[in-house]
Amino acid sequence: MDVNGFKFNKLEFLRKNIDDPTDGIPTLYGIYSWVYWPDFASTTILPAALISHLIDYTSKNFYIEEELVGLYKFEGKIWEQGYKLNGNLFGLSDDKNIALSTFLTDRANINYFHSFFKELCFARPFYVGKANNLRQRLSIHFKGAKSHILPEINKKGIPENHIWVGYKEIQYSSGSPLPKNLNTIFEEILSRRVKPGLSIKPN
């Protein structure tokens, strides 16, 4: 599946087929991103099941806590504010939650919302990285030993079939790879724009 020039597939699929010549991951320069998209069958899911599904989505936030240490007495931790955990869809107020829940009782509306939800999920990946060799780098992530991404996903109890990984080969000048320093610059520009929650970047 192509989204904004990235070729996406489910984590579990890419993990099993990473070396496949057709469905696997290339060994070229590029940028990759991880997205949490718990897809649902819009033509068959029941409204109550959809609301439960979306409440679960609402409860999952990807962020890294940062510590602030004062010169003398005080220290604290900060993290990005996600959806309010008030038991409502997307942390909405009670009246907005009722309005959205009512909207999602109609099949045509569920189909419409499915497109909106997909765009929402892919609009902001929770991790972005660059690699001189996409297959090699993503293989390290998939093994989970030298990467904090899979441990975070597992800690949140998110099934792997809800995680999508996409990559984009970066080439220019008749198919030549982008110089390594510019590959890093492109990654930084993208990260600063979408602010992926699990990407570690200095100020």
SULJODA-V335774 format. One record per residue. N is the residue number from 1. SS is DSSP state (helix for helix, strand for strand, loop for the rest). PHI is phi as a letter, one per 20 degrees, with the letter a starting at -180 (none if undefined). OMEGA is omega as a letter, one per 30 degrees, with the letter a starting at -180 (999 if undefined). Layout:
BEGIN
n: (N/N)
ss: (SS/SS)
phi: (PHI/PHI)
omega: (OMEGA/OMEGA)
END
This chain:
BEGIN
n: (1/2/3/4/5/6/7/8/9/10/11/12/13/14/15/16/17/18/19/20/21/22/23/24/25/26/27/28/29/30/31/32/33/34/35/36/37/38/39/40/41/42/43/44/45/46/47/48/49/50/51/52/53/54/55/56/57/58/59/60/61/62/63/64/65/66/67/68/69/70/71/72/73/74/75/76/77/78/79/80/81/82/83/84/85/86/87/88/89/90/91/92/93/94/95/96/97/98/99/100/101/102/103/104/105/106/107/108/109/110/111/112/113/114/115/116/117/118/119/120/121/122/123/124/125/126/127/128/129/130/131/132/133/134/135/136/137/138/139/140/141/142/143/144/145/146/147/148/149/150/151/152/153/154/155/156/157/158/159/160/161/162/163/164/165/166/167/168/169/170/171/172/173/174/175/176/177/178/179/180/181/182/183/184/185/186/187/188/189/190/191/192/193/194/195/196/197/198/199/200/201/202/203)
ss: (loop/strand/strand/loop/loop/strand/strand/strand/strand/strand/helix/helix/helix/helix/helix/helix/helix/loop/loop/loop/loop/loop/loop/loop/loop/loop/loop/loop/loop/strand/strand/strand/strand/strand/strand/strand/loop/loop/loop/loop/loop/loop/loop/loop/loop/loop/helix/helix/helix/helix/helix/helix/helix/helix/helix/helix/helix/helix/loop/loop/loop/loop/loop/loop/loop/strand/strand/strand/strand/loop/loop/loop/loop/loop/strand/strand/strand/strand/loop/loop/loop/loop/loop/loop/loop/loop/loop/loop/helix/helix/helix/loop/loop/helix/helix/helix/helix/helix/helix/helix/helix/helix/helix/loop/loop/loop/helix/helix/helix/helix/helix/helix/helix/helix/helix/helix/helix/helix/helix/helix/helix/helix/helix/loop/loop/loop/strand/strand/strand/strand/strand/loop/loop/helix/helix/helix/helix/helix/helix/helix/helix/helix/helix/loop/loop/loop/loop/loop/helix/helix/helix/helix/helix/helix/helix/loop/loop/loop/loop/helix/helix/helix/strand/strand/strand/strand/strand/strand/strand/loop/strand/strand/loop/loop/loop/strand/strand/loop/loop/helix/helix/helix/helix/helix/helix/helix/helix/helix/helix/helix/helix/helix/helix/helix/loop/loop/loop/loop/loop/loop/loop/loop/loop)
phi: (none/e/c/l/n/e/e/d/b/f/g/f/f/f/g/f/d/g/e/f/f/d/d/e/d/f/d/e/f/r/d/c/b/d/c/e/c/f/f/b/e/f/e/c/f/e/g/f/f/f/f/f/f/f/f/f/g/g/f/d/c/d/b/d/f/c/e/d/d/f/f/c/e/d/b/a/c/c/b/f/f/e/f/f/e/d/n/d/g/l/m/f/f/g/f/f/f/f/f/f/f/f/g/e/e/d/f/f/f/f/f/f/f/g/f/f/f/f/f/g/f/e/f/b/f/e/b/c/b/c/b/f/c/g/f/f/f/f/f/f/f/f/f/m/f/d/b/e/f/f/g/f/f/f/f/e/m/e/f/f/f/e/d/d/d/c/c/c/f/d/c/b/l/m/n/f/f/f/g/g/f/f/g/f/f/f/f/f/g/f/f/f/f/e/l/f/f/d/e/e/c/f/f)
omega: (l/l/l/l/l/l/a/l/a/l/a/l/a/l/a/a/a/a/a/a/a/a/a/a/a/a/a/l/l/l/l/l/l/a/l/l/l/a/l/a/a/a/a/a/l/a/a/l/l/l/l/l/a/l/l/l/a/a/a/l/l/l/l/l/l/a/l/a/l/a/a/a/a/l/a/l/l/l/a/l/l/l/l/l/a/l/a/l/l/l/a/l/a/a/l/l/l/a/l/l/l/l/a/l/a/a/l/l/l/l/l/a/l/l/l/a/l/l/l/a/a/a/a/l/l/l/l/l/l/a/l/l/a/a/a/a/a/l/l/l/a/l/l/a/a/a/l/a/a/l/l/l/a/a/l/l/a/l/a/a/l/a/l/l/l/l/l/l/l/a/l/l/l/l/l/l/l/l/a/a/l/l/l/l/l/l/a/l/a/a/a/l/a/l/l/a/a/l/a/a/l/l/999)
END
